[in-house]
Every structure is written in structure tokens, then in C-alpha cells.
């Protein structure tokens, strides 16, 4: 009987193993499904990261474009500022030179039948002298250039025939040039050039007038003025600068 019992036990044991065999296949399928989910999740994450990288690159490109535009505007403003500063330096130097000459010249009259208004360097009218010196002081002492413009305008209205009229027109031209009002500046320089042929301001006024006309696109007028300056005042600094400008 024992061999039969042992055989039955072996058969039952084999049957149990046959029934338990499918278990590893189920676990493998479950594991494969989990891997697929993880791969899908990783792919989704990669897609999101790529999308973010593209978006960040676009934003970076926009920022670079804005920086380039700002840099261009800054360079343009720097160039304009340098031109203004250069004009200011020219004005300050001119004022210092002219004021020094005005106070060192003698008060004796100079004969000039063609231009009696410009025949002397100092007026005998104390109020006229005071008004002129007050306008000059706004530039030289107080550095109040905006206030100096109406002061010189008032001076010319009050004293239209003053011996300082050519100086006042010239300084108004300089101050208006500084304020980038070239049209009005040209008017005052033309007064000095056309109405005061014996003024010591005339050579510089011709240089300034020619320069402004050139900047405003009136090349022929500018060339004529500068050539007249070179011919009429060949030994002056203004003539040398006019020669350089025409050469350029």
C-alpha cells in the first residue's frame, strides 16, 4: 500500500505545481504595464521640458531684441548729448574771450560813418551799460542761460540802437543754438553779418551762420557765407575753421 500512497502524493504534488505555474506570467505582465506607464510619464515630462525650453528661448530672443533697441536709443541720445555739450563748450569759450576783450578795450570812440551804432565800444548811457552788463552777468556769473535769452531780447527792444546791439544779437544766436533752436539763431547771426559789417563779432557770426545753414541743408548758402568769411577775414581763427569745414 505504501508505494501507491507515495505515487498518489507525487501526482497531487505535480498537479499543484501545474496549477501554480501561471503566477509568474501575471507578475511579468503587471511589471511590463508599470514600466510602460513610467515610460509614458517620462515621455510626457520630456515633452513638457522641451516646450518650456522653446518658450524660454523665445522670451530670451525678445529680451535680446529689446536690449538691442535700448542700446540703439542710448547711443543716439549719447550722440545728441555730446553735440549739445560741444556747443555749450564753444559758447562758454566764446563768452569768456569776448567779455575779456570788452572790458580791456578803451572807452574812446572809434570813427565809423557807415555804422554809427557800432562806432564805439562803450556807451555813455549808464542805464544802457547796466542793462547790458546785467544780461552778460546772467551768463558769466549766474550761469542762468535760459533767463539770459529774454534779458537780451528786452535789452534790444529797449536799446535798439545800442553800441552793444551786435553783441546782443550774437549772444542770442549762441544761446538759441544751445537750445537747438537753429531757425531763430540763424536770424540773429544774419543781423550781425548783414547790419554790422564793422562788428568784431562778424567773423564768428559768419562761421556760426554757415555752420547752421549747412546743418539745415542749405549747402549753397552755407558755402557762400564761409567763402566770404575766408576772403574777408583770412587771418582769423574763424576763417581757419571755415576752411576746415569746407574741406570736410
Secondary structure, 3 states (H helix, E strand, C coil): CHHHHHHHHHHHHHHHHHHHCCHHHHHHHHHHHHHHHHHHHHHHHHHHHHHHHHHHHHHHHHHHHHHHHHHHHHHHHHHHHHHHHHHHHHHHHHHHHHHHHHHHCCCCCCCCCCCHHHCCCCCCCHHHHHHHHHHHHHHHCCCCHHHHHHHHHHHHHHCCCCCCHHHHHHHHHHHHHHCCCHHHHHHHHHHHHHHCCCCCCHHHHHHHHHHHHHHCCCHHHHHHHHHHHHHHCCCCHHHHHHHHHHHC
